[in-house]
Amino acid sequence: MAETEARAEHTLEDHTHGENCGHETVQHDDHVDYIHDGHKHALHEDHYDEH
């Protein structure tokens, strides 16, 4: 899978990310990604994209 391809999506109910959520954060361009189960979650409207 190419690095730029999106993986599966998670709903906001699947995981909660935000201040003090306990997940490692990574600055990614103009937003913050959260490391979860070995991959990054990025908030995208009403769900998280994996990448």
Summary of the structure (lengths in Angstrom):
residues: 51
radius of gyration: 10.4
end to end distance: 10.4
largest distance: 31.4
contacts: 102
relative contact order: 0.33
helix: 0%
strand: 45%
